[in-house]
Amino acid sequence: MPESQQPVASESKAGSIIALGLSLGFWLLAVRGCVVEARWSHGARAFFARILVGGSADLAYVGVITAAAAALALLLRRRWQGRVLFAAFLLLAVSSLVAAWINVKAVQMIGRPFTYPWLVYADFFRSRDGQAALAASCTPETLAWFAAQIAAMMAMAFVFRWVLKRLARHRMPRVLGGIAVVALGCAYFPWSWNHPARRHLVAGKTANPVVEFSLSFVKSYQMPELFTMKTPFAPDDVRVAGERGAAGHITPSRDFPAARGKIRNVVVFVLESLAAQYTDAYGAAYGVTPHLAACRSRAMRFENAYAHRPSTPNSLVSILCSLYPPPDIQSITTDYNAAPLEALSDVLKRRGYRTGWFNSGDLKYGRGGEFLARHSFDVLEDYRDRPGELLLTDTEQYPPAATGTDDVCTVEYAHRWMSRRGAQPFFAIIWTDMTHYPYHLHGEERPIVDRKDVPGQMLNRYLNALRRVDEAFGRCLRLLREAGLEDSTLVIAVGDHGEAFGRHGTFGHASGIYEENVHVPLMLVHPALFHGESSPAVCGLVDVAPTVLHLLDIPVPGSWQGRSLFDSQRAERVYFQCPYSECLLGYREGSRAFLYNGSTGTHELYDLVADPFETKNLIGDHPDLVPVMEQRIAAWVQYQMRLMTNIRRGLPPWTLPARARE
């Protein structure tokens, strides 16, 4: 093309990019209206104000990428370069629109846009849930719907392009148009950020999903200041047994009678995604866990037990290996799969126990099956090891590929293994699945709570699934009794983490560290040892395995961080964290929960006795506790980082640098 025509071609491509940017901005605002729940019934003024206020990040994103692409188009000298640039911008625009629609569901589930740490956590392309969700999203109807959205965006872009061409015939409209755009931007963004409606919108509902995902990739490898800050506190409450000199020793307890000879077998019954607040034994009024409540007379209930991260693979390691999770987005089962850790199953196997793991769900998730295969289990079963007619399918949420076993069936399969006659005692873990999203049902769903909104619908479905999980627990106890194993078997019922239904703006798990996310039920059941006692001890999943060995009169391994629940020397403090949505860290001490957001630098303090649902942040009344909170968490995470370094290098966990002992 002659050189004299190059500016015309460049301006044409720049105009096409601007037109597509205008169309993209319009559609992102329309989608944002779904996220911020703009309602026409509230009035036209409130409707448009809510959309414009909530969509400021979207318009800023569109403005930046459009201006950059248009400016680059004006600089290009070859026609093919302009075509490539426009194709790239079109791909970005289409991806942004798709991401915006996906963000509607993401905000409903986790309270904020999908981030890179969430992608890591979800183990998306390896887990059956991830694969099934992807397959469910690629139905012809869904693809046709997205194609229609993209076609509508392109049609609007053609309209804008036609208008821009008409305006471009004269110099004055172009100049005035540019001035008007700049003026509107200067007025709009301050207005949107200071509008009263913004105070009612949480940050997760206004963030642009593309920007958030990109920033999260960078932030996931950045640590808050407290990961390196100096702290006067020693990590005595989380030191491994080998470092504190407890390895190879049995800690006597002044609070518990000797259990020698009364326990022969051990069953750990893990209640998937179960927060304590949903169970009758912990004061819930839903009435869906009668079997857990009925065993209270021969059980000991721990009122303040916590998961250390609301994530199944991490809870698996905490329960089995008495280890806190890494302080970053990594997981032991995926990133330290072959680490030289000592598991409860390893210890008991050497003592002559039969060992079995029975999972209702998928052991491929988070490479859990690979991890467990290294830790002395004679039997490893998940849903794949049972006949097809026993599998559950959620046709409403996922296609038939998404399956799991009815938890009652899992119990029956485990019982066949446990009831085999022989001289060997057994250690079994039964891990349920029906209370994991999308909450598999058995039979018709019954009305339990008000279902007028999405949180109510999800909670009602969850409680129906929980009713079946409770039946599975009751079946486990009944089968042990009928087989004559009740008096010789310690049964531990414990939640692996909690589940949220809108409180604090989150749904599901792995998105917060409030009580609904991390406070779990923990009950020890044995008719000869327990008679309805309750313990207010603050404890965590890391304490489960040491408690088992204490009751069996077996020394703990040196790599374990937890302590027996009956150890009179244990600290009344437990830590928890969640790195997926933001860098969330916290701990429970006494009756108070201390929460710190490392991504925003904000602090929260709650009195869990007076305010069990954490509705009133008291940190403003106790500013003196802010540095104490940060320094206490810093001591924990810095110790944990050094511990993980040793584990990665294959060293004994307690051979730490001298500064870890300071």
Secondary structure, DSSP 8 states (H G I E B T S, - for coil): --GGGHHHHHHHHHHHHHHHHHHHHHHHHHHHHHHTT--GGG-HHHHHHHHHHHTHHHHHHHHHHHHHHHHHHHH--SHHHHHHHHHHHHHHHHHHHHHHHHHHHHHHHHSS---HHHHHHHTTTTSHHHHHHHHHHTSHHHHHHHHHHHHHHHHHHHHHHHHHHHHTTSHHHHHHHHHHHHHHHHHHHHHHHH-GGGGGS-HHHHS-HHHHHHHHHHHTT---GGGTS--S---TTT--HHHHT-TT-----SSS---TTT--EEEEEEETT--GGGSGGGT-SS---HHHHHGGGGEEEEEEEE-SSS-HHHHHHHHHH-----SSS--HHHHSTT-----HHHHHHHTT-EEEEEESS-TTGGGHHHHHHTTT-SEEE-GGGS-GGGEEE-TTTS-TT-EEE-HHHHHHHHHHHHT--SS--EEEEEE--TTSTT---SSS----S--SSHHHHHHHHHHHHHHHHHHHHHHHHHHHHHTT-GGGEEEEEEESS--EESGGG-EESSS--SHHHHEE-EEEE-TTT-SS-EEEEEEEGGGHHHHHHHHTT----TT-----TT-TT--SEEEEEE-SSS-EEEEEETTEEEEEETTTTEEEEEETTT-TT--S--GGG-TTHHHHHHHHHHHHHHHHHHHHHHHHTT--TT---GGGG-
